[in-house]
């Protein structure tokens, strides 16, 4: 792997980590309704799983393993966007802006992992 490709890989590792941390900080700010608590738990799991599976993909034992992990990354990114769409932050314009930014990031991850899959299969 060239130095540029290697650098991009670690940039995506860092980016997925930042996404998971931002999602956790966002969940902490939400109103403590039953729905937000349950949806927030799912968001925390899915957002962290994006990066964790990307790290696993980079350590894949085979091409098949790599492709499967990238598919999981894409699935978890889609799931993160789903939970973000469900949480209730409409009473707070700042939280609503943050929610939309996180949805955008999850959507970008979905596209990135989709592109990686197309190039890998």
C-alpha positions as CSV (number, residue, x, y, z in Angstrom):
1,X,0.0,0.0,0.0
2,X,1.4,3.4,-0.9
3,X,1.9,6.1,1.7
4,X,-1.0,8.2,0.3
5,X,-3.4,5.2,0.5
6,X,-2.2,4.4,4.0
7,X,-2.7,8.0,5.1
8,X,-6.3,8.0,3.7
9,X,-7.1,4.8,5.6
10,X,-6.0,6.4,8.9
11,X,-7.9,9.6,8.0
12,X,-11.1,7.6,7.8
13,X,-10.3,5.8,11.0
14,X,-9.9,9.2,12.7
15,X,-13.0,10.5,11.0
16,X,-15.2,7.6,12.2
17,X,-13.8,8.0,15.7
18,X,-14.7,11.7,15.7
19,X,-18.2,10.8,14.4
20,X,-18.7,8.3,17.3
21,X,-17.5,10.8,19.9
22,X,-19.8,13.6,18.4
23,X,-22.8,11.2,18.5
24,X,-22.1,10.4,22.1
25,X,-21.8,14.1,23.0
26,X,-25.1,14.7,21.1
27,X,-26.9,12.0,23.0
28,X,-25.8,13.5,26.3
29,X,-27.5,16.8,25.4
30,X,-30.9,15.2,24.5
31,X,-34.0,15.5,26.6
32,X,-34.3,12.4,28.8
33,X,-37.5,11.0,27.3
34,X,-38.0,7.3,27.1
35,X,-37.8,7.4,23.3
36,X,-34.6,9.5,23.3
37,X,-33.0,7.2,25.9
38,X,-33.7,4.1,23.8
39,X,-32.9,5.7,20.4
40,X,-29.8,7.3,21.9
41,X,-28.6,3.9,23.1
42,X,-29.0,2.5,19.6
43,X,-27.2,5.5,18.1
44,X,-24.3,5.1,20.4
45,X,-23.9,1.5,19.4
46,X,-24.3,2.0,15.7
47,X,-22.0,5.1,15.5
48,X,-19.2,3.3,17.4
49,X,-19.6,0.2,15.3
50,X,-18.9,2.2,12.1
51,X,-15.3,2.9,13.1
52,X,-14.7,-0.4,14.9
53,X,-15.6,-2.4,11.8
54,X,-13.5,-0.1,9.6
55,X,-10.5,-0.9,11.8
56,X,-11.4,-4.6,11.6
57,X,-11.6,-4.3,7.8
58,X,-8.1,-2.8,7.7
59,X,-6.9,-5.9,9.6
60,X,-8.9,-8.3,7.4
61,X,-7.5,-11.8,6.9
62,X,-8.8,-12.1,3.4
63,X,-10.5,-10.0,0.7
64,X,-13.8,-11.7,1.6
65,X,-13.4,-10.7,5.2
66,X,-12.5,-7.1,4.1
67,X,-15.6,-6.8,1.9
68,X,-17.9,-8.2,4.7
69,X,-16.5,-5.7,7.3
70,X,-16.9,-2.8,4.8
71,X,-20.5,-3.9,4.3
72,X,-21.0,-3.8,8.0
73,X,-19.5,-0.3,8.1
74,X,-22.0,0.8,5.5
75,X,-24.9,-0.8,7.3
76,X,-24.0,0.8,10.7
77,X,-23.6,4.2,9.0
78,X,-27.1,3.8,7.6
79,X,-28.4,2.7,11.0
80,X,-26.8,5.7,12.6
81,X,-28.6,8.0,10.3
82,X,-31.8,6.2,11.1
83,X,-31.5,6.7,14.8
84,X,-30.5,10.3,14.3
85,X,-33.7,10.9,12.4
86,X,-35.7,9.3,15.2
87,X,-34.4,11.3,18.2
88,X,-36.3,14.3,19.3
89,X,-34.3,17.5,19.3
90,X,-36.8,19.9,17.7
91,X,-37.2,22.1,20.7
92,X,-33.5,23.2,20.6
93,X,-32.3,24.8,17.3
94,X,-28.7,24.1,18.2
95,X,-29.3,20.4,18.8
96,X,-31.4,20.2,15.6
97,X,-28.5,21.7,13.6
98,X,-26.1,19.3,15.2
99,X,-28.4,16.4,14.4
100,X,-28.5,17.4,10.7
101,X,-24.7,17.6,10.6
102,X,-24.4,14.1,12.1
103,X,-27.0,12.8,9.6
104,X,-24.9,14.3,6.8
105,X,-21.8,12.7,8.1
106,X,-23.5,9.3,8.4
107,X,-24.8,9.7,4.8
108,X,-21.3,10.5,3.6
109,X,-19.9,7.4,5.3
110,X,-22.6,5.3,3.6
111,X,-21.4,6.7,0.2
112,X,-17.7,6.3,1.1
113,X,-18.2,2.6,2.1
114,X,-20.3,2.0,-0.9
115,X,-17.5,3.3,-3.2
116,X,-15.0,1.1,-1.4
117,X,-17.2,-1.9,-1.9
118,X,-17.7,-1.2,-5.6
119,X,-13.9,-1.0,-6.0
120,X,-13.3,-4.1,-4.0
121,X,-15.8,-6.5,-5.5
